[in-house]
Amino acid sequence: MIVESFANDQLKDNLNPVGRVYYSFSTLLCTPCSRSQEVGLCLGAQAGETRIREVVTSAGFSRFRRATETPFNIVYEARP
């Protein structure tokens, strides 16, 4: 199970009060933390399902689905 901040794939679909707060967190916390790591993907707080799916499948998981969501989070299921 993967719990991510709620995000759509397109920037325009994330420009709402919650999305704006998540972009702020991403700029100040998530992106610098990612940049300090070897891989440095910098997905931030607004990656969207398509990008998360790409990362998960490239890690070797063959099954990926959105299990549930709230206005603040999305829960994905990944299986080998």
URDA-V592097 format. One record per residue. N is the residue number from 0. PHI is phi in degrees with one decimal (none if undefined). Layout:
BEGIN
{{N;PHI} {N;PHI}}
END
This chain:
BEGIN
{{0;none} {1;-125.9} {2;-107.1} {3;-124.3} {4;-62.1} {5;-63.4} {6;-154.2} {7;-90.4} {8;-73.6} {9;-101.0} {10;-52.1} {11;-59.2} {12;-82.7} {13;-105.6} {14;-86.6} {15;-135.0} {16;-54.7} {17;-68.2} {18;-60.1} {19;-64.9} {20;-64.7} {21;-63.9} {22;-63.5} {23;-63.8} {24;-60.3} {25;-60.3} {26;-64.6} {27;-88.5} {28;-125.1} {29;-66.0} {30;-66.0} {31;-60.4} {32;-63.3} {33;-65.1} {34;-61.6} {35;-79.0} {36;-97.4} {37;-58.2} {38;-71.2} {39;59.9} {40;-67.4} {41;54.2} {42;-69.7} {43;67.1} {44;-93.4} {45;-131.5} {46;-74.1} {47;84.7} {48;-63.4} {49;-61.1} {50;-69.2} {51;-62.4} {52;-58.7} {53;-59.5} {54;-64.9} {55;-66.4} {56;-69.8} {57;-69.9} {58;-84.0} {59;107.9} {60;-81.3} {61;-100.2} {62;-119.3} {63;-146.4} {64;-153.0} {65;-81.5} {66;-82.9} {67;-163.6} {68;-153.5} {69;-129.3} {70;-64.4} {71;-113.2} {72;-139.4} {73;-124.6} {74;-109.9} {75;-106.9} {76;-113.1} {77;-123.0} {78;-133.8} {79;-63.7}}
END
